[in-house]
């Protein structure tokens, strides 16, 4: 009964968190996805003066964690929710005001960035909401530098099918499907590992050309 009420309360907000419900949802997701955030922090291997992009940054929670590593970097973010852009700016006010952080209300299917711009791009639990996953992968490849790294953190179809909260508005993929999509769109998969058995994975891929 509780999960059904949660589904009704948050329905339609996962892909585009807006308003009061969106803010509550993002706070909850920051708790649910702590292990996924930690996986990015442990594997992104930041280097001085790199340009990093987060796709779907939500409240800017992970951006804040990256800046706390005290490595001189530039972080960019795209999110389709105007409310989340404002939330993340407020959470990372110092970095936004000094120009180390730039946030945009954009769709990853088509961004305003130049080709070969980013050293690394990462995203957590966003691919379910992409209208055309191949178009989005193509754009990620376009804006990554040669040999640039893409870190994709996601739940598989097997895991999502177990939840009442993901019955509506989610495009679900098996691990094999995501591997094939990644390679078909010009990436070499360097590493894939589980965070949660048969459920949550991290895929680290390199732009192949």
KOLFINU-430923 format. One record per residue (C-alpha): x, y, z; residue in one letter. Coordinates in steps of 0.05 Angstrom, whole numbers, plus 5000, padded with zeros to 4 digits. Layout:
BEGIN
XYZa...
END
This chain:
BEGIN
500050005000x505650485018x509450354953x502950474914x502051154949x509251324933x508051144860x501951594856x505552164892x511752154848x508651934782x511252344724x516752674766x522652194758x524652424689x523253164702x523053354776x519253994785x515554354841x514854114912x514153374893x520253424850x524553714906x522153174954x523552634903x530652874889x532252894964x529752174969x533651954908x540052244939x538951744995x536951164950x542851254903x548451384953x552350764929x551650994857x554251684874x560151374911x561650934851x562551554808x566851904860x571351294866x572151184791x572151874757x579551984772x579452744767x585553114741x587253854745x583954304694x579253774666x572353964640x566853504667x559553444648x553953144690x547652944653x541553024697x544753334758x538453414800x539853824863x547353844848x548953364904x554552994867x557253634836x558253884907x561953254926x566653314866x568454034883x570053814954x575853404927x579354074918x582053924849x581854524801x576554314750x570754604711x564054254719x558254334672x551254054678x545153954635x538253804663x531353884632x528354144697x528854894709x527354774782x533454324788x537854824753x535955334806x536754834862x543754624840x545955344831x543855484903x547354854930x553855044894x553255794898x560655944908x562855524848x557255794804x558956514820x566456434808x565256084741x567655394759x560555124751x556055244691x549054954689x544154924631x536954734621x538054274562x536653584536x542653134525x539652944457x541953624432x546554084471x549854754457x556954504470x562554484419x565353824392x570853494432x569653944492x569453494553x574653044585x569452644622x561852574623x557752194674x550452054687x546551684740x539651374725x537851814666x537951364605x530951094621x528151784603x531751904538x526951934479x532051644431x537851314466x542051274403x541352024390x543552164462x549651704457x551552034391x551252724425x555452474483x560652224435x560552874396x562053314456x567252844487x574552934471x578252374435x579451824487x574552184533x571051774587x563551664595x561251374662x554151104658x550750874723x544050514716x539149994740x537649424692x530749214669x531148624718x531749104777x526749634752x521349114740x521348964814x519049654834x512149964833x515350644824x518150474755x511950204722x510550854685x515151294644x521350864645x524850554584x528249934611x534349584584x538148944600x545648984613x546948654545x542649174510x546449754542x553149444525x551049364452x548250074448x554650344478x559149984429x554750114369x555350854382x562950894380x565150724451x569950214477x567649924544x573549934592x570049664654x563249454678x561749254750x555849134795x553849574854x547749154870x547048424850x542948354785x540749074791x545449664790x551549744746x557150224730x559650224658x566050614642x567050714568x572051094525x570651474461x573851014410x575351514355x
END
